[in-house]
Amino acid sequence: MSSATPITNHKEIRRWVEENNGRPACVKGTGKGDDPGMLRIDFDDKDATLNEIAWEKWFEWFDKNELALLRSDETRFNKLVSRKPH
């Protein structure tokens, strides 16, 4: 059974994403103004429902929303979760 590890370190996130042929993205139509909306990681062929965005903007909103990236070392499983305890 694989386990998932939450990470917040920008360099570690970027390295993992790029090593897995991914790029920072947001879901089309979910943002307003400067806010890109729901953040995602897009892998391989571009997903038509996502817009690629710059790492700087992705990390700006990642931190503003107090998110962590939950990811697996064995697969490309990933999920953005709250850093705040429930």
N, C-alpha and C positions, 0 to 999 in steps of 0.2 A: 504494500500500500504506500502510495507517495504522500508526502506531507508538503504543506505550503508554508512559506515563511513571509511574514510582513516586513517590508523594507520602506524606509523613507529617505535614505541617502541618495541624492540626485545622481552622483557618479555611478553608483552601483545599479540603480534603475536603468540609466541610459545604456550602460555596458550590457546588461542582461537583455534589454529590448533589442539593441542593435545586433548582438550575437545571435538572436533568434529571428533575424530578418524582419524586425518590426520598426515602427515609427510612431511618434506621438500624433494623436488625432482627437477629434471631438465629433459628437453625433450631430449631423446636419439638422438645423432647425431648432436646436435646444438652447442656443445662446441668445443674448440680447446685448447690444452695444459692444463693449470691450470683453464681456464675459463670453467665453467660448461655449458654455453649456456643459453637457455631460462629457467628461474626458474618457478616452479609450486608448488602447494600443491597437494599431492596425498591422496585421502581419501579411507577408507575401503579396499576392495580388491585391490592389486597392479595393476596399469595400465601398460600394457605391453609396452607402448610408453614412459614411464618415468623411470628414474633411481633415486632411493633414494640416497640422499646425507646427510652429517652431517650438523647439524644446524650451526656450525661455518662457514663452507664454504658457505652455503646458505645466511647467514647474511652478510658475507664478500662481496659477489657479489650483494646482495640486496642494500647495502650501496654504493658500487662502482658505481652502475648504477642509484643511486638516485631514488629508487623506494619507493612506499608506497603500503600497502595492503588495497585494498578497500574490505570491507566485510560487510555482513548483520548480524544483531543480531538475526533475526528470522529464517534464513536459513543458509546453508553452502555456499551461493553465495560468491565468492571471485574473485578478479582480481588484478593483479599487474599493477600499473599505475605510471607515472612519478610524482615525487615530484615537478618538475619545473612547474611554471605557463605557460600556452600556450600563 
